[in-house]
């Protein structure tokens, strides 16, 4: 069970989390609305799914020296499902704001911190699967998180 759960943590899920985190941070917290948060999450997710699919198709054409068959395109598309999973936690928190359980600001802050925590957890799990010790995995996950957050800052800078 643990192995199956950890295999679900693909590079695409991590990439999706980084892109969604950047989109959420780009939304001005003082002017955050539910619509802006949902828009940022969904637009970032759709954009990265299409970019990944486009990249996969072009890469397959170059590698295989032919156009991918319809079934291959379907397979490529289904592999992007893990990327979409990164949008679920922030969307759930935003839905809680719609329901009045938390404020919009709280949902935005929790979404950001949850994604940061998940990025650390993904890095830690990957390092452990690669045979790292608990301490080594935590250090490695911290370094990877720093790299991920640097990418987020670059994406935000590029958006402004």
C-alpha positions in Angstrom: 0.0 0.0 0.0 2.8 2.4 1.0 4.6 1.7 -2.3 1.5 2.4 -4.4 0.9 5.6 -2.6 4.5 6.8 -3.1 4.4 5.8 -6.8 1.5 8.2 -7.2 3.9 11.0 -6.2 5.2 11.6 -9.7 7.3 14.5 -10.9 4.1 15.8 -12.5 2.3 16.0 -9.2 5.2 18.0 -7.8 5.3 20.2 -10.8 1.6 20.8 -10.6 2.0 21.8 -6.9 4.8 24.3 -7.8 2.8 25.9 -10.5 -0.4 26.1 -8.4 1.6 27.5 -5.5 3.0 30.2 -7.8 -0.4 31.1 -9.0 -1.9 31.3 -5.5 1.0 33.5 -4.4 0.6 35.8 -7.4 -3.0 36.5 -6.3 -2.7 39.6 -4.1 -3.6 38.3 -0.6 -5.2 41.6 0.4 -7.5 41.5 -2.6 -8.1 37.7 -2.6 -11.6 36.6 -3.5 -13.0 33.2 -3.9 -13.3 33.7 -7.6 -9.7 34.8 -7.9 -8.5 31.8 -5.9 -10.5 29.3 -7.9 -9.5 31.0 -11.1 -5.8 31.0 -10.2 -6.0 27.3 -9.3 -7.9 26.1 -12.3 -6.1 28.3 -14.9 -2.7 27.2 -13.6 -3.8 23.6 -13.7 -5.2 23.8 -17.2 -2.2 25.7 -18.5 0.3 23.2 -17.1 -1.7 20.2 -18.3 -1.8 21.6 -21.8 1.9 22.5 -21.7 2.8 19.0 -20.5 0.6 17.4 -23.1 2.0 19.6 -25.9 5.5 18.8 -24.7 4.8 15.0 -24.5 3.4 14.9 -28.0 6.2 16.9 -29.5 8.8 14.8 -27.7 7.1 11.6 -28.9 7.1 12.8 -32.5 10.9 13.6 -32.2 11.7 10.3 -30.5 9.5 8.0 -32.6 9.9 10.0 -35.9 6.2 9.7 -36.4 2.9 11.2 -35.2 1.6 9.5 -32.1 -1.4 7.3 -32.5 -4.7 8.3 -30.9 -4.3 5.6 -28.2 -0.9 7.0 -27.4 -2.3 10.5 -27.0 -5.0 9.1 -24.7 -2.3 7.4 -22.6 -0.3 10.6 -22.4 -3.4 12.5 -21.3 -4.2 10.0 -18.6 -0.7 10.2 -17.2 -1.3 13.8 -16.5 -3.9 12.9 -13.9 -1.4 13.1 -11.1 -0.7 16.7 -12.1 -4.3 17.6 -11.7 -4.3 16.1 -8.2 -2.2 19.0 -7.0 -5.2 21.3 -7.4 -7.4 19.3 -5.1 -6.2 20.5 -1.7 -6.4 24.2 -2.5 -9.8 23.7 -4.2 -11.1 21.9 -1.1 -9.9 24.7 1.1 -11.5 27.3 -1.2 -14.8 25.4 -1.1 -14.6 25.5 2.7 -14.4 29.3 2.3 -17.5 29.2 0.1 -19.3 27.2 2.8 -18.3 29.8 5.4 -16.2 27.3 7.3 -13.1 29.5 6.9 -12.5 33.0 5.6 -11.1 33.6 2.1 -7.8 34.8 3.6 -7.5 31.7 5.8 -8.2 29.4 2.8 -5.6 31.2 0.8 -3.0 31.0 3.5 -3.8 27.4 4.3 -3.6 26.5 0.6 -0.1 28.0 0.3 1.2 26.4 3.5 -0.4 23.0 2.6 1.3 23.1 -0.8 4.7 24.0 0.8 4.2 21.1 3.3 3.3 18.7 0.5 6.4 19.7 -1.5 8.5 18.9 1.5 6.7 15.6 2.1 7.1 14.6 -1.6 10.8 15.3 -1.5 11.2 13.4 1.8 9.2 10.4 0.5 11.3 10.4 -2.7 14.5 10.5 -0.8 13.4 7.7 1.5 12.4 5.6 -1.5 15.9 6.2 -2.9 17.4 4.7 0.3 18.1 7.9 2.2 18.2 7.9 6.0 15.6 9.9 7.9 18.0 12.8 8.6 19.5 12.7 5.1 16.0 12.6 3.5 14.9 15.6 5.6 18.0 17.5 4.6 17.5 16.6 0.9 13.8 17.4 1.1 14.6 20.8 2.6 17.1 21.5 -0.2 14.6 20.4 -2.9 11.9 22.5 -1.2 14.3 25.5 -1.4 14.7 24.8 -5.1 11.0 24.5 -5.6 10.3 27.8 -3.7 13.0 29.5 -5.8 11.2 28.3 -9.0 7.9 29.7 -7.5 9.6 33.1 -6.9 10.9 33.1 -10.5 7.4 32.3 -11.9 5.9 35.0 -9.8 8.5 37.5 -10.9 7.7 36.5 -14.5 4.0 37.1 -14.0 4.4 40.6 -12.8 
